[in-house]
Amino acid sequence: MALSRAQGILDELKALFGPRALLSRPEREVYRYDAIREGATPLAVVLPESTAEVQALVRLSRRYRVPLVPRGAGSGLSGGAVPLGEALVVAFTRMDRLKVDPHTQTAWAEPGVTTARVSEAARPFGLFYPPDPASYRTSTLGGNLAENAGGPLCFKYGVTGDYVLELEWVDALGEVQRLGRDAYDLPGLLIGSEGTLGLIAGARLRLLPLPRHRATLMALFPGVEALAEAVSRAIALGAVPARLEFMDRSAVSAVEDYLGVGLPRDRALLLAETDGDDRELVEEELSLVERTALELGAEVRRARDEGEAEALWRARRAVSPALGRLRPKRLNEDIAVPRSALPRVVREIEALGRAYGLLVVQFGHIGDGNLHPNILFDPLRESEERAWELAHEIARVALRHGGVLSGEHGIGLMKRPFLEEALDPGTLTALRALKEALDPEGLLNPGKVLP
Ligand SMILES: Cc1cc2nc3c(=O)[nH]c(=O)nc-3n(C[C@H](O)[C@H](O)[C@H](O)COP(=O)(O)OP(=O)(O)OC[C@H]3O[C@@H](n4cnc5c(N)ncnc54)[C@H](O)[C@@H]3O)c2cc1C
């Protein structure tokens, strides 16, 4: 980009937004990264405070033909928020107005609101917002909507898109769209589109009454295969736990190193939680999980109270920081497979890790068949290229077993090279036509999702 043109863009941004909305050079460096990938330093980082400012930005981007990269908290795990080449990052963190309406059991939220804030604001009214990515304290609704994020509760309650009643976004022409989902479900197209079809500026979200009772157990299995089999059997018997999370032996051992709470390092761990308003039903449903776990050789511990349950969930939330201590780098894979295929998939991924000589740790939302095999490596001793090859092999395992490339983290940059293997040519052509129709100049988050 010629210097004078770049200067022209910066001058115009300053005139439009004032210095408060633009970041200085060293601060801009941070915006090269999300939680997994590094990109280029953005030409500018703009922090709009209103939908009108987002519109102004889109119009400027069209005039100068400079791409826009939307960004929430940068906690994404597929490289979606990192700029490629010269681009303007649109950081939504200052658009963080939130209003809960207890009468309609809804909330209106701007994209920069953090996920946790929605449930915290709803709780005094006896309500909650179910989508709960493990990053919920930092991730934003804009990022959650753009990735259609899930979380432990999604087995029973569904993912982010299931809670959207109405969506507001700024399209590629700079026009504001505010639509419900009754006729053509255009909001449904934007949800999960990873910033490539429009800039999300707000959403009306459905809230649910807080369940009155919860019951939690931890089951310790000799291996992940037996654990996956127990989960499949319990669900086949009709159990619909709110949360079903698993950690393999390496994950358990890493958490034990980190927290020192007495977890047995040679066991795979399942955490199950049931909830509802009828205490007996809640306990009965948990008993289904308990029975199948015992049948498959697990040792089961039920939490006696909220405090014990919280301690168990703390162990699950500690997986990410605990793994960070094992090796300096990791690739956080994210696949989803039919539940019946889980035992075989887990076994094949373990074997692949051994064949590549790389440490692979598996955990995830096992109720949905959503696994996060993490490839951990030390770039000084181990080849990063081989780690990426292994990631590709893991994606192939998912596809071979009728699964999908991404359970919840999105395609972004990380899975983009695998998309051609995952989709048939007709589907890819349809997706390209859609992108062309909604973003004809290709200025919205270019280089992401579509190969
Ligand atoms: C420790 C850890 C745990 C995690 N656990 C989970 C989990 O359990 N479940 C899960 O689903 N994910 C999880 N994630 C991944 C990540 O937190 C989610 O994808 C989250 O939705 C990203 O939100 P963000 O605000 O950080 O978005 P960013 O990373 O900033 O952006 C993500 C994508 O959204 C786009 N985007 C952001 N804002 C907008 C907007 N307003 N309009 C249009 N596009 C936009 C960006 O361009 C990018 O493509 C985890 C990440 C970490 C680091």
The ligand as a Tripos MOL2 file, in Angstrom:
@<TRIPOS>MOLECULE
LIG
   53    58     1     0     0
SMALL
NO_CHARGES

@<TRIPOS>ATOM
      1 C1         -8.9430  -21.1920   27.1770 C.3       1 LIG1
      2 C2         -9.9380  -21.1660   26.0430 C.ar      1 LIG1
      3 C3        -11.0850  -21.9370   26.1430 C.ar      1 LIG1
      4 C4        -12.0280  -21.9320   25.1130 C.ar      1 LIG1
      5 N1        -13.1510  -22.6700   25.2440 N.ar      1 LIG1
      6 C5        -14.0840  -22.6540   24.2810 C.ar      1 LIG1
      7 C6        -15.2940  -23.4160   24.4200 C.ar      1 LIG1
      8 O1        -15.5220  -24.1020   25.4100 O.2       1 LIG1
      9 N2        -16.1880  -23.3380   23.4010 N.ar      1 LIG1
     10 C7        -15.9720  -22.5670   22.2790 C.ar      1 LIG1
     11 O2        -16.8550  -22.5340   21.4070 O.2       1 LIG1
     12 N3        -14.8500  -21.8430   22.1360 N.ar      1 LIG1
     13 C8        -13.9060  -21.8550   23.0870 C.ar      1 LIG1
     14 N4        -12.7600  -21.1200   22.9510 N.ar      1 LIG1
     15 C9        -12.5360  -20.3500   21.6940 C.3       1 LIG1
     16 C10       -13.0010  -18.8720   21.7440 C.3       1 LIG1
     17 O3        -13.0080  -18.3760   23.0680 O.3       1 LIG1
     18 C11       -14.3790  -18.7370   21.1160 C.3       1 LIG1
     19 O4        -14.2980  -19.0020   19.7130 O.3       1 LIG1
     20 C12       -14.9980  -17.3280   21.2800 C.3       1 LIG1
     21 O5        -16.2920  -17.3350   20.7190 O.3       1 LIG1
     22 C13       -14.1770  -16.2060   20.6210 C.3       1 LIG1
     23 O6        -14.6490  -14.9840   21.1250 O.3       1 LIG1
     24 P1        -13.7280  -13.6610   21.0280 P.3       1 LIG1
     25 O7        -14.5430  -12.5130   21.5140 O.co2     1 LIG1
     26 O8        -12.4520  -13.8870   21.6940 O.co2     1 LIG1
     27 O9        -13.5670  -13.5680   19.4490 O.3       1 LIG1
     28 P2        -12.2480  -13.2970   18.5770 P.3       1 LIG1
     29 O10       -11.2340  -14.3650   18.8190 O.co2     1 LIG1
     30 O11       -11.8230  -11.9030   18.7440 O.co2     1 LIG1
     31 O12       -12.8680  -13.4920   17.1200 O.3       1 LIG1
     32 C14       -13.3350  -14.7420   16.7000 C.3       1 LIG1
     33 C15       -13.9760  -14.6170   15.3120 C.3       1 LIG1
     34 O13       -15.1320  -13.8050   15.4040 O.3       1 LIG1
     35 C16       -15.0600  -12.7110   14.4950 C.3       1 LIG1
     36 N5        -15.7320  -11.5770   15.1630 N.ar      1 LIG1
     37 C17       -15.5000  -11.0810   16.3990 C.ar      1 LIG1
     38 N6        -16.3730  -10.1000   16.6720 N.ar      1 LIG1
     39 C18       -17.1800   -9.9650   15.5960 C.ar      1 LIG1
     40 C19       -18.2630   -9.0990   15.2540 C.ar      1 LIG1
     41 N7        -18.7310   -8.1870   16.1020 N.pl3     1 LIG1
     42 N8        -18.8320   -9.2410   14.0390 N.ar      1 LIG1
     43 C20       -18.3980  -10.1690   13.1520 C.ar      1 LIG1
     44 N9        -17.3830  -11.0080   13.4260 N.ar      1 LIG1
     45 C21       -16.7810  -10.9080   14.6320 C.ar      1 LIG1
     46 C22       -13.5700  -12.5090   14.2540 C.3       1 LIG1
     47 O14       -13.3180  -11.9030   13.0090 O.3       1 LIG1
     48 C23       -13.0830  -13.9450   14.2850 C.3       1 LIG1
     49 O15       -13.2800  -14.5480   13.0330 O.3       1 LIG1
     50 C24       -11.7990  -21.1250   23.9600 C.ar      1 LIG1
     51 C25       -10.6450  -20.3390   23.8730 C.ar      1 LIG1
     52 C26        -9.7180  -20.3560   24.8910 C.ar      1 LIG1
     53 C27        -8.4980  -19.5070   24.7750 C.3       1 LIG1
@<TRIPOS>BOND
     1     1     2 1
     2     2     3 ar
     3     2    52 ar
     4     3     4 ar
     5     4     5 ar
     6     4    50 ar
     7     5     6 ar
     8     6     7 ar
     9     6    13 1
    10     7     8 2
    11     7     9 ar
    12     9    10 ar
    13    10    11 2
    14    10    12 ar
    15    12    13 ar
    16    13    14 ar
    17    14    15 1
    18    14    50 ar
    19    15    16 1
    20    16    17 1
    21    16    18 1
    22    18    19 1
    23    18    20 1
    24    20    21 1
    25    20    22 1
    26    22    23 1
    27    23    24 1
    28    24    25 2
    29    24    26 1
    30    24    27 1
    31    27    28 1
    32    28    29 2
    33    28    30 1
    34    28    31 1
    35    31    32 1
    36    32    33 1
    37    33    34 1
    38    33    48 1
    39    34    35 1
    40    35    36 1
    41    35    46 1
    42    36    37 ar
    43    36    45 ar
    44    37    38 ar
    45    38    39 ar
    46    39    40 ar
    47    39    45 ar
    48    40    41 1
    49    40    42 ar
    50    42    43 ar
    51    43    44 ar
    52    44    45 ar
    53    46    47 1
    54    46    48 1
    55    48    49 1
    56    50    51 ar
    57    51    52 ar
    58    52    53 1
@<TRIPOS>SUBSTRUCTURE
     1 LIG1         1 GROUP 0 **** ****
